[in-house]
Amino acid sequence: MKLSLKYFACLSMLLFTPVTTFANSGWTNHVQVTELTPTTHERFLVTLNVTKNPSGCKNKEIFYQDYSSSGSEKMFHTLLEAVVSGKKVRVFVTGKCELNGYSEISSVGITL
């Protein structure tokens, strides 16, 4: 059985395309941080028991940001401050869902 060049090209695109999907963007509601997890996987995770997650990603309560992204250190420190103080936060989801169904964030707001 001979594989056509077009079939091979389509198969290659599927294999080498990053596994992410895109949904809606927007702010979650204000809640307390349930868990903040620095990882060795080039990102941090934050768990929030939100009732509103506009992203539509599979996992509604776990969010992530890559360490290499601009502003990620400030977002991490804001979330850490919320953990220490017990203040509520909200996060802005970009609409990007990664393989585990976590929502990417691009901003963090903390209540006074």
FENQUI-V981167 format. One record per residue. N is the residue number from 1. SS is DSSP state (helix for helix, strand for strand, loop for the rest). Layout:
BEGIN
n/ss
N/SS
N/SS
END
This chain:
BEGIN
n/ss
1/loop
2/loop
3/loop
4/loop
5/helix
6/helix
7/helix
8/helix
9/helix
10/helix
11/helix
12/helix
13/helix
14/helix
15/helix
16/helix
17/loop
18/loop
19/loop
20/loop
21/strand
22/strand
23/loop
24/loop
25/loop
26/strand
27/strand
28/loop
29/loop
30/loop
31/strand
32/strand
33/strand
34/strand
35/strand
36/strand
37/strand
38/strand
39/loop
40/loop
41/loop
42/loop
43/strand
44/strand
45/strand
46/strand
47/strand
48/strand
49/loop
50/loop
51/loop
52/loop
53/loop
54/loop
55/loop
56/loop
57/loop
58/loop
59/loop
60/loop
61/loop
62/strand
63/strand
64/strand
65/strand
66/strand
67/loop
68/loop
69/loop
70/loop
71/loop
72/helix
73/helix
74/helix
75/helix
76/helix
77/helix
78/helix
79/helix
80/helix
81/helix
82/helix
83/helix
84/helix
85/helix
86/loop
87/loop
88/strand
89/strand
90/strand
91/strand
92/strand
93/strand
94/strand
95/strand
96/strand
97/strand
98/loop
99/loop
100/loop
101/loop
102/loop
103/strand
104/strand
105/strand
106/strand
107/strand
108/strand
109/strand
110/strand
111/loop
112/loop
END
